[in-house]
């Protein structure tokens, strides 16, 4: 491989802590490298192996797997018509796209099928539910998008039992540094799609060491994604439930909704075993989720129209109650990650207690309506925002679609209020995607391709 010695690519590899093994047949990027170095190393790896394939005439880069903070690349096969990369699986890290359809668009549309696959494989969830139901206290743990999943889980536990079984939701970094005294009577359920999130993995270790029952909910693992000390921690959990393949885009979508599907299954079974279920069994409604999402995806033209309306504004505010509160927070996070503008997700009543003083025509307002008792307060908020000349929109079920003072109304399929975490989320994800396109930015990268953000990422790791 003399033709590559001394080339700038190898210097980049060294800077990114990349090591070669077995005569370049396998490449591993250190799982603890900064995210900017990681992405830079991946781009360099693709260029390096592509050139290597062309020079040798016999190898093509077959697999590039990406997960938080680490990646692997394998050589194999034959050089084929100048193609450097074969994308064999969804969880590979191919060349980033520069136009529609971006990877996050594919992930949004993949959600019904991905959830069907989760619902079809319930054996491990059933075993975990048997064990969790024996515990007196249940804590859901996550950070970022996974924190919103934990918040939804806490809400569902209250909803399904009429408030007779209270679960806790904890942000993993805070839990590690301001811990709860876990013990044998606890079940701790940690959500981390990559399975490598530093604070969440430490929370999992901490709970395990204290004698708590532990459940890890992650994305699908391969030999590459399950390595290192974080992999050891996940494998040591009492139960490890896998959802969907690892995401390509920076802004996670299908990994969130498949984690929600696992959590809904788990909670429904736990509540049944504890004989605390109030109301209709949730599993029948959960089976409808894939079809409900397919119907919600038909709102793509309306979501794109809304994106055109609000793209020029400085911020967007979203409000909801119950599971829709966490849904509003998740949507705001996606807008920040994919569109790079200010966005906030509020509980319906909370938006009036201070934040409304900052609200005016420089931003847009979006309300989530589910047919529940809090909708009336949401209608008042929309009317109040009209006095401020603020562009307004609502996402609503048919039963709640009345007396809504909004310039645009997106109607999702009728569903129980707790399913807003799925059904109302779809138009919000589509809005995020088309908002990024309207603003001329990539919704896939999280700005990690920008030198300043890549440099900033060297100062921390996930």
C-alpha positions as CSV (number, residue, x, y, z in Angstrom):
1,X,0.0,0.0,0.0
2,X,3.0,2.3,-0.6
3,X,0.9,4.6,-2.9
4,X,-1.0,5.9,0.2
5,X,1.9,6.4,2.6
6,X,2.3,10.1,3.5
7,X,-1.0,11.1,2.0
8,X,-3.2,13.6,4.1
9,X,-5.8,10.9,4.6
10,X,-3.6,8.8,6.8
11,X,-2.8,11.9,8.9
12,X,-6.6,12.4,9.3
13,X,-6.9,8.8,10.4
14,X,-4.2,9.3,13.0
15,X,-5.9,12.4,14.3
16,X,-9.2,10.6,14.6
17,X,-7.6,7.7,16.4
18,X,-8.3,5.2,13.6
19,X,-6.3,1.9,13.7
20,X,-5.8,-0.6,10.9
21,X,-5.8,-4.3,11.5
22,X,-5.0,-7.4,9.3
23,X,-3.4,-5.5,6.4
24,X,-6.2,-2.9,6.0
25,X,-8.9,-5.5,5.8
26,X,-10.6,-4.1,8.9
27,X,-10.8,-0.6,10.2
28,X,-12.0,0.5,13.6
29,X,-12.7,4.1,14.8
30,X,-12.2,4.5,18.5
31,X,-15.6,4.6,20.2
32,X,-14.5,7.4,22.4
33,X,-13.4,9.8,19.7
34,X,-15.3,13.1,19.4
35,X,-18.3,13.1,17.1
36,X,-16.7,15.5,14.6
37,X,-13.5,13.4,14.4
38,X,-15.7,10.4,14.0
39,X,-17.6,11.8,11.0
40,X,-14.4,13.2,9.5
41,X,-12.8,9.8,9.9
42,X,-15.8,8.1,8.2
43,X,-15.6,10.4,5.2
44,X,-11.9,9.8,5.0
45,X,-12.4,6.1,5.3
46,X,-14.8,6.0,2.4
47,X,-12.3,8.0,0.2
48,X,-9.4,5.8,1.3
49,X,-11.1,2.5,0.7
50,X,-12.6,3.7,-2.6
51,X,-9.2,4.7,-3.9
52,X,-7.7,1.4,-2.5
53,X,-10.4,-0.5,-4.4
54,X,-9.7,1.3,-7.6
55,X,-6.0,0.8,-7.3
56,X,-6.2,-2.9,-6.3
57,X,-9.0,-3.7,-8.7
58,X,-10.3,-6.4,-6.5
59,X,-12.0,-5.0,-3.4
60,X,-15.0,-2.8,-2.7
61,X,-16.1,-1.3,0.6
62,X,-18.9,-3.6,1.6
63,X,-20.1,-2.4,4.9
64,X,-19.9,0.7,7.0
65,X,-21.8,0.6,10.3
66,X,-22.4,3.8,12.2
67,X,-23.4,4.2,15.8
68,X,-22.8,6.8,18.4
69,X,-19.1,7.4,18.7
70,X,-17.8,4.4,16.8
71,X,-17.9,2.6,13.4
72,X,-16.4,-0.2,11.5
73,X,-15.6,-0.9,7.9
74,X,-15.0,-4.2,6.2
75,X,-13.5,-5.0,2.8
76,X,-14.8,-7.8,0.6
77,X,-16.2,-8.7,-2.8
78,X,-15.0,-7.4,-6.1
79,X,-14.5,-4.1,-7.7
80,X,-17.7,-3.4,-9.7
81,X,-18.1,-0.6,-12.3
82,X,-16.2,2.0,-10.3
83,X,-18.6,1.7,-7.3
84,X,-16.9,2.2,-4.0
85,X,-19.7,1.5,-1.6
86,X,-22.5,-1.1,-1.4
87,X,-25.3,-0.2,1.0
88,X,-26.5,-3.7,2.0
89,X,-28.4,-2.8,5.2
90,X,-30.2,0.2,6.6
91,X,-27.8,0.6,9.5
92,X,-24.8,1.2,7.2
93,X,-23.1,4.6,6.8
94,X,-23.2,5.4,3.1
95,X,-22.4,8.7,1.5
96,X,-24.5,11.4,2.9
97,X,-27.1,12.8,0.6
98,X,-27.3,16.3,-0.6
99,X,-30.9,16.4,-1.9
100,X,-34.4,15.0,-1.3
101,X,-35.0,12.2,-0.4
102,X,-32.6,12.4,2.6
103,X,-32.2,9.4,4.9
104,X,-34.4,10.8,7.6
105,X,-37.3,10.9,5.0
106,X,-36.8,7.2,4.4
107,X,-36.8,6.6,8.2
108,X,-40.0,8.5,8.7
109,X,-41.7,6.4,6.1
110,X,-40.2,3.2,7.4
111,X,-41.9,3.5,10.8
112,X,-45.1,1.5,10.1
113,X,-43.1,-1.5,8.9
114,X,-40.6,-1.2,11.7
115,X,-43.3,-1.1,14.4
116,X,-44.9,-4.1,12.8
117,X,-41.7,-6.0,13.2
118,X,-41.4,-4.9,16.9
119,X,-45.0,-6.0,17.6
120,X,-44.3,-9.4,15.9
121,X,-41.4,-10.2,18.3
122,X,-42.8,-10.0,21.8
123,X,-41.1,-12.9,23.5
124,X,-38.3,-11.0,25.3
125,X,-40.8,-8.2,26.2
126,X,-43.1,-10.8,27.8
127,X,-40.2,-12.3,29.9
128,X,-39.1,-8.8,31.0
129,X,-42.7,-7.9,31.9
130,X,-42.9,-11.0,34.1
131,X,-39.9,-9.8,36.1
132,X,-40.7,-6.1,36.1
133,X,-44.2,-6.8,37.5
134,X,-42.6,-8.3,40.6
135,X,-41.0,-5.0,41.5
136,X,-42.4,-2.3,43.7
137,X,-40.8,0.7,41.9
138,X,-40.3,1.2,38.2
139,X,-38.0,3.9,36.7
140,X,-37.6,4.8,33.1
141,X,-34.3,6.4,32.1
142,X,-33.1,8.2,29.0
143,X,-31.5,11.3,27.6
144,X,-32.3,13.4,24.5
145,X,-34.9,11.6,22.3
146,X,-34.8,8.6,24.7
147,X,-35.8,10.9,27.6
148,X,-38.9,11.8,25.7
149,X,-39.6,8.1,25.3
150,X,-39.1,7.7,29.1
151,X,-41.6,10.6,29.7
152,X,-44.2,9.0,27.5
153,X,-43.7,5.7,29.3
154,X,-44.3,7.4,32.7
155,X,-47.5,9.0,31.3
156,X,-48.7,5.7,29.9
157,X,-48.2,3.9,33.2
158,X,-50.4,6.5,34.9
159,X,-52.9,6.4,32.1
160,X,-53.3,2.7,32.0
161,X,-53.8,2.3,35.8
162,X,-55.8,5.4,36.5
163,X,-53.0,6.7,38.6
164,X,-52.8,3.6,40.8
165,X,-49.2,2.7,39.7
166,X,-46.8,5.6,39.5
167,X,-43.5,5.2,37.6
168,X,-40.6,7.6,37.6
169,X,-38.9,9.2,34.6
170,X,-35.2,10.1,35.0
171,X,-32.8,11.9,32.8
172,X,-29.7,9.7,32.8
173,X,-27.0,12.3,33.4
174,X,-28.9,13.8,36.4
175,X,-29.6,10.3,37.7
176,X,-25.9,9.4,37.6
177,X,-24.8,12.6,39.4
178,X,-27.8,12.9,41.7
179,X,-28.7,9.2,42.2
180,X,-31.7,7.4,43.5
181,X,-31.0,4.7,46.1
182,X,-32.0,1.7,44.0
183,X,-32.3,-1.8,45.5
184,X,-33.8,-5.2,44.9
185,X,-37.3,-3.8,44.8
186,X,-36.6,-1.6,41.8
187,X,-36.9,-2.2,38.1
188,X,-34.8,0.3,36.0
189,X,-35.5,0.5,32.3
190,X,-32.9,2.3,30.3
191,X,-33.6,3.5,26.7
192,X,-30.6,4.2,24.5
193,X,-30.9,3.5,20.8
194,X,-27.2,3.3,20.1
195,X,-26.5,1.3,23.3
196,X,-23.4,3.5,23.8
197,X,-24.8,6.7,25.3
198,X,-22.4,7.5,28.1
199,X,-24.7,8.7,30.9
200,X,-27.4,6.1,30.2
201,X,-24.8,3.3,30.2
202,X,-23.5,4.5,33.5
203,X,-27.0,4.6,34.9
204,X,-27.5,1.1,33.8
205,X,-24.3,0.0,35.5
206,X,-25.3,1.9,38.7
207,X,-28.7,0.3,38.9
208,X,-27.3,-3.2,38.2
209,X,-24.6,-2.7,40.9
210,X,-27.3,-1.7,43.4
211,X,-29.2,-4.9,42.9
212,X,-32.1,-3.5,40.8
213,X,-33.6,-5.4,37.9
214,X,-32.4,-3.9,34.7
215,X,-33.9,-3.7,31.2
216,X,-31.9,-2.2,28.3
217,X,-33.9,-1.1,25.2
218,X,-31.6,-0.4,22.3
219,X,-31.5,-0.5,18.5
220,X,-30.4,-3.6,16.8
221,X,-26.8,-4.7,17.4
222,X,-24.2,-6.3,15.2
223,X,-20.7,-7.5,16.1
224,X,-19.5,-4.0,15.4
225,X,-22.2,-2.1,17.4
226,X,-22.0,-4.4,20.4
227,X,-18.4,-4.0,21.3
228,X,-16.5,-2.1,24.0
229,X,-17.3,-1.5,27.6
230,X,-20.8,-0.1,26.8
231,X,-21.6,-3.3,25.1
232,X,-20.6,-5.3,28.2
233,X,-22.9,-3.1,30.3
234,X,-25.9,-3.7,28.0
235,X,-25.2,-7.4,27.8
236,X,-25.1,-7.6,31.6
237,X,-28.6,-6.2,31.9
238,X,-31.2,-8.7,33.0
239,X,-33.1,-8.1,29.8
240,X,-32.0,-6.6,26.5
241,X,-34.7,-5.7,24.0
242,X,-33.7,-4.6,20.5
243,X,-35.9,-2.4,18.3
244,X,-34.9,-1.4,14.8
245,X,-31.7,-1.0,12.8
246,X,-29.3,1.9,13.7
247,X,-30.2,5.2,12.2
248,X,-28.2,7.0,9.5
249,X,-29.5,10.5,10.1
250,X,-28.5,12.6,13.0
251,X,-32.1,13.2,13.9
252,X,-33.6,10.0,15.2
253,X,-37.2,9.0,14.1
254,X,-37.9,5.3,13.7
255,X,-35.7,4.4,16.7
256,X,-37.9,6.6,18.8
257,X,-41.3,5.2,17.7
258,X,-40.0,1.6,17.8
259,X,-38.8,2.2,21.4
260,X,-42.2,3.5,22.2
261,X,-43.8,0.4,20.8
262,X,-41.6,-1.8,23.0
263,X,-42.4,0.4,26.0
264,X,-46.2,0.2,25.3
265,X,-46.0,-3.6,25.1
266,X,-44.0,-3.8,28.3
267,X,-46.2,-1.4,30.3
268,X,-49.4,-3.1,29.1
269,X,-48.1,-6.5,30.2
270,X,-46.9,-5.2,33.5
271,X,-50.2,-3.5,34.3
272,X,-52.1,-6.7,33.4
273,X,-49.9,-8.8,35.6
274,X,-50.3,-6.4,38.5
275,X,-54.1,-6.4,37.8
276,X,-54.2,-2.6,37.8
277,X,-55.5,-2.0,34.3
278,X,-58.2,0.6,34.0
279,X,-60.3,0.9,30.8
280,X,-59.8,-0.8,27.5
281,X,-56.8,-3.1,27.1
282,X,-54.1,-1.1,25.3
283,X,-52.8,-3.9,23.2
284,X,-55.7,-3.9,20.8
285,X,-55.1,-0.2,20.1
286,X,-51.4,-0.7,19.8
287,X,-51.9,-3.3,17.0
288,X,-53.6,-0.5,15.0
289,X,-50.6,1.8,15.2
290,X,-48.8,0.8,11.9
291,X,-52.0,1.4,10.0
292,X,-52.7,4.6,11.8
293,X,-49.2,5.8,10.9
294,X,-49.7,5.0,7.3
295,X,-52.8,7.1,7.3
296,X,-51.0,9.9,9.1
297,X,-48.2,9.8,6.4
298,X,-50.9,10.9,3.9
299,X,-50.5,14.4,5.6
300,X,-47.2,14.9,3.8
301,X,-48.6,17.6,1.4
302,X,-50.2,19.5,4.2
303,X,-47.0,19.2,6.3
304,X,-45.0,20.6,3.4
305,X,-47.5,23.5,3.0
306,X,-47.1,24.3,6.7
307,X,-43.3,24.2,6.4
308,X,-43.6,26.8,3.6
309,X,-45.7,29.0,5.9
310,X,-43.3,29.1,8.8
311,X,-39.8,28.6,7.3
312,X,-39.0,32.3,7.4
313,X,-39.9,32.7,11.0
314,X,-37.4,32.8,13.9
315,X,-38.9,30.1,16.0
316,X,-41.7,27.6,16.5
317,X,-43.6,26.8,19.7
318,X,-45.6,23.5,20.2
319,X,-47.9,22.6,23.0
320,X,-49.7,19.5,24.2
321,X,-50.8,17.6,27.2
322,X,-50.4,14.0,28.5
323,X,-48.4,12.0,26.0
324,X,-48.7,14.9,23.6
325,X,-46.6,17.0,25.9
326,X,-43.6,14.7,25.4
327,X,-44.5,14.6,21.7
328,X,-44.3,18.4,21.6
329,X,-40.9,18.3,23.2
330,X,-39.7,15.6,20.8
331,X,-40.8,17.5,17.8
332,X,-39.1,20.7,19.1
333,X,-35.8,18.7,19.5
334,X,-36.1,17.3,16.0
335,X,-36.6,20.9,14.6
336,X,-33.4,22.0,16.4
337,X,-31.4,19.0,15.2
338,X,-32.6,19.1,11.6
339,X,-33.5,22.7,10.9
340,X,-31.2,24.7,13.3
341,X,-33.8,27.1,14.5
342,X,-35.2,27.8,17.9
343,X,-38.1,25.5,18.9
344,X,-39.8,24.7,22.2
345,X,-42.2,22.1,23.3
346,X,-44.6,23.1,26.1
347,X,-47.2,21.5,28.3
348,X,-50.5,23.1,27.4
349,X,-51.0,25.1,30.5
350,X,-47.3,25.8,31.1
351,X,-47.0,27.9,27.9
352,X,-49.2,30.6,29.6
353,X,-47.1,30.8,32.7
354,X,-44.2,33.0,31.5
355,X,-43.4,31.8,28.0
356,X,-46.4,33.5,26.5
357,X,-44.9,36.9,27.3
358,X,-42.1,36.2,24.8
359,X,-44.6,34.9,22.2
360,X,-45.4,37.2,19.2
361,X,-45.5,37.3,15.4
362,X,-41.8,36.5,15.0
363,X,-42.7,32.8,15.7
364,X,-45.4,30.3,14.9
365,X,-47.6,28.3,17.3
366,X,-48.7,24.7,16.8
367,X,-51.2,23.0,19.2
368,X,-51.8,19.2,19.6
369,X,-55.4,18.2,20.2
370,X,-56.3,14.7,21.2
371,X,-60.0,14.8,22.3
372,X,-59.1,15.0,25.9
373,X,-60.2,17.5,28.6
374,X,-57.2,19.8,28.1
375,X,-58.2,20.6,24.5
376,X,-60.4,23.5,25.7
377,X,-57.4,25.2,27.2
378,X,-55.6,24.7,23.9
379,X,-58.4,26.4,22.0
380,X,-58.0,29.5,24.3
381,X,-54.3,29.6,23.7
382,X,-54.8,29.6,19.9
383,X,-57.3,32.4,20.1
384,X,-54.9,34.4,22.3
385,X,-52.1,33.9,19.8
386,X,-54.3,35.3,17.1
387,X,-54.4,38.6,19.0
388,X,-50.6,38.6,18.6
389,X,-50.8,38.0,14.8
390,X,-48.9,34.8,15.3
391,X,-49.3,32.1,12.6
392,X,-51.1,29.2,14.1
393,X,-51.6,25.5,13.2
394,X,-53.1,22.5,14.9
395,X,-52.8,18.8,14.6
396,X,-56.0,17.2,15.7
397,X,-58.1,14.0,15.8
398,X,-61.5,14.3,14.0
399,X,-63.4,14.3,17.4
400,X,-61.3,17.4,18.5
401,X,-61.5,19.2,15.2
402,X,-63.9,22.0,16.1
403,X,-63.5,25.6,17.3
404,X,-59.8,25.6,16.4
405,X,-58.6,29.1,15.6
406,X,-55.7,28.2,13.3
407,X,-54.7,29.1,9.8
408,X,-54.0,25.5,9.0
409,X,-55.4,22.3,10.5
410,X,-53.9,18.9,10.0
411,X,-56.3,16.1,10.9
412,X,-54.8,12.7,12.0
413,X,-56.8,9.5,12.3
414,X,-59.0,9.0,15.3
415,X,-57.2,7.2,18.1
416,X,-57.1,7.0,21.9
417,X,-55.5,10.0,23.5
418,X,-52.4,8.0,24.6
419,X,-51.6,7.1,21.0
420,X,-50.8,10.8,20.3
421,X,-47.2,9.8,21.0
422,X,-47.4,8.0,17.6
423,X,-50.1,9.5,15.5
424,X,-49.6,13.2,16.2
425,X,-45.8,12.7,15.8
426,X,-45.9,11.8,12.1
427,X,-47.0,15.2,10.7
428,X,-44.5,16.8,13.1
429,X,-41.7,14.7,11.7
430,X,-42.8,15.6,8.2
431,X,-43.0,19.3,9.1
432,X,-39.4,19.1,10.4
433,X,-38.2,17.5,7.3
434,X,-39.8,19.9,4.8
435,X,-38.9,22.9,7.1
436,X,-35.2,21.9,6.7
437,X,-35.6,21.7,2.9
438,X,-37.3,25.1,2.8
439,X,-34.4,26.5,4.8
440,X,-31.9,24.9,2.5
441,X,-30.2,22.7,5.1
442,X,-29.5,19.0,5.3
443,X,-31.9,17.3,7.8
444,X,-29.4,14.3,8.1
445,X,-26.2,15.7,9.5
446,X,-26.8,17.8,12.6
447,X,-24.3,20.3,11.2
448,X,-21.4,17.9,11.9
449,X,-20.2,18.5,8.4
450,X,-19.6,22.1,9.3
451,X,-16.0,22.8,10.5
452,X,-17.1,24.9,13.5
453,X,-19.5,22.3,14.8
454,X,-17.1,19.5,14.1
455,X,-14.4,21.4,16.1
456,X,-16.9,22.0,18.9
457,X,-17.7,18.3,19.1
458,X,-14.1,17.5,20.1
459,X,-14.8,18.9,23.5
460,X,-17.4,16.3,24.5
461,X,-18.6,12.9,23.7
462,X,-22.0,11.2,24.0
